[in-house]
Amino acid sequence: MVNAIEKARVLTEALPYIKKFTGATFVIKYGGSAMAEEKFKNFFMEDVALLNYVGVRTVLVHGGGDEISAMAKKLGKEAVFVQGHRVTDKEMLDIASMVLIGKVNKDIVRSLNLHNLNAIGLSGKDGNLLIAKKKKEGKVDIGFVGEVTKVNTGLLDTLEEKGYLPVIAPIGTDAQGNGYNINADLAAAEVAKALKADKLIYITDTDGVKINGKYVATLRAGDIAKNIKNKQITGGMIPKLNSAKETVAAGVKKVHIINGTKEHSMLLEIFTKEGTGTEIVK
């Protein structure tokens, strides 16, 4: 009986949020251990399924850096990074495309469809979904690494209207047909901005953002630069939060950073008062 009452309390708390977000658009960047380990993968798929059942429009953008590195190693290709970006010559671009489009994307689509969703896999090349240009990193040529200049939202709108859940591999193209490997965090941010999404959600391996040694529930975009300067924010969190700041400034209401290795963390963040990660707000 106690367990049943507790379930009723959870539902009661969630109902206002369900009502609020029915019809909303969430862009989710999926990566890290949450994508690699089966039990974490199942938590995530169940969360996405529930979001769709309550009427949230979801678009997924996925990473796959570890898988690319593993395949490159098997093929005798060394992975080199500059400022966190994978140096991508033609051979590495082919490896990244093979892994992201041919394997990772299809595995995610299969898992979502096993949860009774109509997921459909896409790369940024399909329907000119992600138009990109070569990314410059100082004086170093990092090869076929791109940044998004345009998102074909019409394609995503058409798929959503037909009941499909788009799953995007971040390989883009330019007007000349050149392919580009795009950082999945940045690709997801551009998709969120183009769709004027209500939320951009980063599924990560961390509980959120640490300030003064403690995870914070809410971080204002205007405080990000100060905390980077004071070295409260370091490492790989810097580009993620700089992107979050730009995303919020462009009109996306909130950006969330959530630990995907915790059971149903996305539902807890979205449908409870306490949450479980860090939200970045304007």
C-alpha positions as CSV (number, residue, x, y, z in Angstrom):
1,M,0.0,0.0,0.0
2,V,2.8,2.4,0.9
3,N,4.5,1.7,-2.5
4,A,1.2,2.5,-4.3
5,I,0.8,5.8,-2.4
6,E,4.3,6.8,-3.2
7,K,3.6,6.1,-6.9
8,A,0.5,8.3,-6.7
9,R,2.5,11.1,-5.2
10,V,5.0,10.9,-8.0
11,L,2.2,11.1,-10.6
12,T,0.6,14.0,-8.8
13,E,3.9,15.9,-8.8
14,A,4.5,15.1,-12.5
15,L,1.0,16.1,-13.8
16,P,1.6,19.9,-13.9
17,Y,4.8,19.4,-15.8
18,I,3.2,16.9,-18.2
19,K,0.5,19.5,-18.9
20,K,3.1,22.2,-19.3
21,F,5.3,20.3,-21.8
22,T,2.6,18.6,-23.9
23,G,3.3,19.9,-27.5
24,A,6.8,21.2,-26.5
25,T,9.9,20.5,-28.5
26,F,13.0,19.0,-26.8
27,V,16.3,18.4,-28.6
28,I,18.4,15.8,-26.8
29,K,22.1,15.2,-27.3
30,Y,22.8,11.6,-26.5
31,G,26.3,10.3,-25.7
32,G,28.8,9.0,-23.2
33,S,28.4,5.9,-21.0
34,A,24.6,6.3,-21.2
35,M,24.9,5.3,-24.8
36,A,27.5,2.6,-24.3
37,E,26.2,0.5,-21.4
38,E,23.0,-1.6,-21.9
39,K,21.3,-0.8,-18.6
40,F,21.8,3.0,-19.0
41,K,20.7,2.7,-22.6
42,N,17.4,1.1,-21.5
43,F,16.8,3.9,-18.9
44,F,17.2,6.5,-21.6
45,M,15.0,4.7,-24.2
46,E,12.2,4.4,-21.6
47,D,12.5,8.1,-20.8
48,V,12.3,9.1,-24.5
49,A,9.3,6.8,-25.0
50,L,7.5,8.4,-22.0
51,L,8.2,11.9,-23.3
52,N,6.7,11.0,-26.6
53,Y,3.7,9.3,-25.0
54,V,2.8,12.6,-23.1
55,G,3.1,14.6,-26.3
56,V,6.6,16.0,-26.2
57,R,8.2,16.4,-29.7
58,T,11.7,15.0,-29.4
59,V,14.7,15.2,-31.8
60,L,17.8,13.2,-31.0
61,V,21.4,14.1,-32.0
62,H,24.0,11.5,-31.0
63,G,27.7,11.3,-30.5
64,G,30.0,8.4,-30.9
65,G,33.6,9.6,-30.3
66,D,34.7,6.5,-28.4
67,E,33.4,4.2,-31.1
68,I,35.2,6.2,-33.8
69,S,38.4,6.0,-31.9
70,A,38.0,2.2,-31.4
71,M,37.3,1.6,-35.0
72,A,40.2,3.8,-36.1
73,K,42.6,1.9,-33.8
74,K,41.4,-1.4,-35.3
75,L,42.2,0.0,-38.8
76,G,45.6,1.2,-37.7
77,K,44.6,4.9,-37.7
78,E,45.8,7.1,-34.9
79,A,43.3,9.6,-33.4
80,V,44.7,13.1,-33.0
81,F,42.9,15.9,-31.2
82,V,43.4,19.7,-31.3
83,Q,41.5,21.8,-28.8
84,G,39.1,18.9,-28.2
85,H,38.4,18.5,-32.0
86,R,39.3,15.3,-33.8
87,V,41.7,16.0,-36.6
88,T,39.8,14.5,-39.5
89,D,41.5,13.8,-42.8
90,K,39.6,12.0,-45.6
91,E,40.3,8.5,-44.2
92,M,39.2,9.6,-40.7
93,L,36.1,11.2,-42.1
94,D,35.2,7.9,-43.8
95,I,35.7,6.0,-40.5
96,A,33.6,8.6,-38.6
97,S,30.8,8.3,-41.2
98,M,30.9,4.5,-41.2
99,V,30.7,4.4,-37.4
100,L,28.2,7.2,-36.8
101,I,25.8,6.7,-39.7
102,G,26.2,3.0,-40.3
103,K,26.4,1.6,-36.8
104,V,25.7,4.0,-33.9
105,N,22.7,5.7,-35.5
106,K,21.1,2.4,-36.5
107,D,21.6,0.9,-33.1
108,I,19.8,3.8,-31.5
109,V,17.0,3.7,-34.0
110,R,16.6,0.0,-33.4
111,S,16.5,0.4,-29.6
112,L,13.9,3.3,-29.8
113,N,11.7,1.2,-32.2
114,L,11.8,-1.7,-29.7
115,H,10.1,0.8,-27.3
116,N,7.3,1.3,-29.7
117,L,8.5,4.5,-31.2
118,N,8.8,5.4,-34.9
119,A,12.4,6.4,-34.9
120,I,14.1,7.2,-38.2
121,G,17.8,7.5,-38.7
122,L,19.4,10.5,-40.6
123,S,22.7,12.0,-41.1
124,G,23.3,15.7,-41.7
125,K,23.8,14.9,-45.4
126,D,20.2,13.5,-45.8
127,G,18.0,16.1,-47.3
128,N,20.7,18.7,-46.7
129,L,19.7,18.5,-43.0
130,L,22.9,20.0,-41.6
131,I,24.7,22.4,-44.0
132,A,28.2,23.0,-42.7
133,K,31.4,24.9,-43.4
134,K,35.0,24.0,-42.5
135,K,35.8,24.9,-38.9
136,K,39.0,26.8,-38.3
137,E,41.0,26.2,-35.2
138,G,43.7,28.9,-35.1
139,K,46.4,28.2,-37.6
140,V,46.1,24.5,-37.3
141,D,44.3,22.7,-40.2
142,I,42.0,20.1,-38.5
143,G,40.7,18.8,-41.8
144,F,37.1,17.9,-42.4
145,V,35.7,19.2,-39.2
146,G,32.7,21.4,-39.7
147,E,30.4,23.8,-38.0
148,V,26.7,24.1,-38.8
149,T,25.6,27.1,-40.9
150,K,22.0,26.0,-41.6
151,V,19.5,23.4,-40.4
152,N,16.8,22.1,-42.8
153,T,13.9,22.4,-40.3
154,G,11.4,21.7,-43.0
155,L,12.6,18.1,-43.2
156,L,12.4,17.6,-39.4
157,D,8.9,19.2,-39.4
158,T,7.7,16.9,-42.1
159,L,9.0,13.8,-40.3
160,E,7.4,14.9,-37.0
161,E,4.1,15.6,-38.7
162,K,4.1,12.0,-40.0
163,G,4.8,10.6,-36.5
164,Y,8.5,9.9,-36.8
165,L,11.2,10.6,-34.2
166,P,14.4,11.9,-36.0
167,V,17.7,10.5,-34.8
168,I,20.6,12.6,-36.3
169,A,24.2,11.5,-36.9
170,P,26.3,14.7,-36.9
171,I,28.0,14.3,-40.3
172,G,27.2,17.5,-42.4
173,T,27.7,18.6,-45.9
174,D,28.5,21.8,-47.8
175,A,27.2,23.2,-51.1
176,Q,30.0,21.3,-53.0
177,G,29.1,18.0,-51.4
178,N,32.1,17.8,-49.0
179,G,31.4,15.9,-45.8
180,Y,32.2,17.2,-42.4
181,N,32.5,15.7,-38.9
182,I,30.6,18.0,-36.5
183,N,30.8,18.0,-32.7
184,A,27.6,16.5,-31.5
185,D,27.1,19.0,-28.7
186,L,27.4,21.9,-31.1
187,A,25.2,20.2,-33.8
188,A,22.5,19.6,-31.2
189,A,22.6,23.3,-30.1
190,E,22.2,24.4,-33.7
191,V,19.2,22.1,-34.2
192,A,17.6,23.4,-31.0
193,K,18.1,27.0,-32.0
194,A,16.7,26.4,-35.5
195,L,13.6,24.6,-34.2
196,K,13.1,27.2,-31.5
197,A,13.0,24.3,-29.0
198,D,11.8,24.6,-25.5
199,K,14.7,22.6,-24.1
200,L,18.1,21.4,-25.2
201,I,19.1,18.4,-23.0
202,Y,22.7,17.1,-22.8
203,I,22.9,13.5,-21.6
204,T,26.4,13.2,-20.1
205,D,28.4,11.2,-17.5
206,T,28.3,14.0,-14.9
207,D,25.7,15.1,-12.4
208,G,25.7,18.6,-13.8
209,V,27.9,21.7,-13.4
210,K,30.1,22.2,-10.3
211,I,30.7,25.6,-8.9
212,N,32.8,26.0,-5.7
213,G,33.0,22.2,-5.5
214,K,29.3,21.6,-5.5
215,Y,26.8,20.7,-8.2
216,V,24.3,23.5,-8.9
217,A,20.7,23.0,-9.8
218,T,20.5,26.3,-11.8
219,L,23.1,28.3,-13.6
220,R,22.4,31.7,-15.2
221,A,23.9,32.1,-18.7
222,G,25.3,35.5,-17.7
223,D,27.4,33.9,-15.0
224,I,29.1,31.4,-17.3
225,A,32.0,33.6,-18.5
226,K,32.8,34.7,-15.0
227,N,33.0,31.1,-13.7
228,I,35.2,30.1,-16.7
229,K,37.5,33.1,-15.9
230,N,37.7,32.1,-12.2
231,K,38.4,28.5,-13.3
232,Q,35.3,27.2,-11.6
233,I,34.3,25.7,-15.0
234,T,37.1,23.8,-16.8
235,G,37.9,21.2,-19.4
236,G,35.3,19.8,-21.6
237,M,32.5,21.6,-19.8
238,I,33.7,25.0,-21.2
239,P,32.6,24.5,-24.8
240,K,29.4,22.8,-23.7
241,L,28.5,25.8,-21.5
242,N,29.6,28.4,-24.0
243,S,27.3,26.7,-26.5
244,A,24.5,26.6,-23.8
245,K,24.9,30.3,-23.2
246,E,24.5,31.0,-27.0
247,T,21.6,28.6,-27.2
248,V,19.7,30.3,-24.4
249,A,20.5,33.7,-25.9
250,A,19.0,32.5,-29.2
251,G,15.6,31.8,-27.6
252,V,15.8,28.2,-26.3
253,K,14.2,28.5,-22.9
254,K,16.5,26.1,-21.0
255,V,19.5,23.9,-21.4
256,H,19.9,20.9,-19.1
257,I,23.0,18.9,-18.3
258,I,22.0,15.5,-16.9
259,N,23.8,12.3,-15.8
260,G,22.6,9.6,-18.1
261,T,24.1,6.9,-15.9
262,K,21.4,7.4,-13.3
263,E,18.1,5.7,-13.5
264,H,15.5,7.8,-15.3
265,S,17.5,11.0,-14.7
266,M,15.8,12.8,-17.6
267,L,12.3,12.2,-16.2
268,L,13.5,13.3,-12.8
269,E,15.0,16.5,-14.2
270,I,11.9,17.4,-16.2
271,F,9.0,16.2,-14.2
272,T,10.0,16.9,-10.6
273,K,10.5,20.1,-8.6
274,E,14.0,19.1,-7.3
275,G,15.4,17.9,-10.6
276,T,18.6,15.9,-10.9
277,G,21.1,17.9,-13.0
278,T,21.9,21.5,-13.9
279,E,19.6,23.8,-15.8
280,I,21.1,26.8,-17.7
281,V,18.6,29.7,-17.9
282,K,18.8,33.2,-19.3
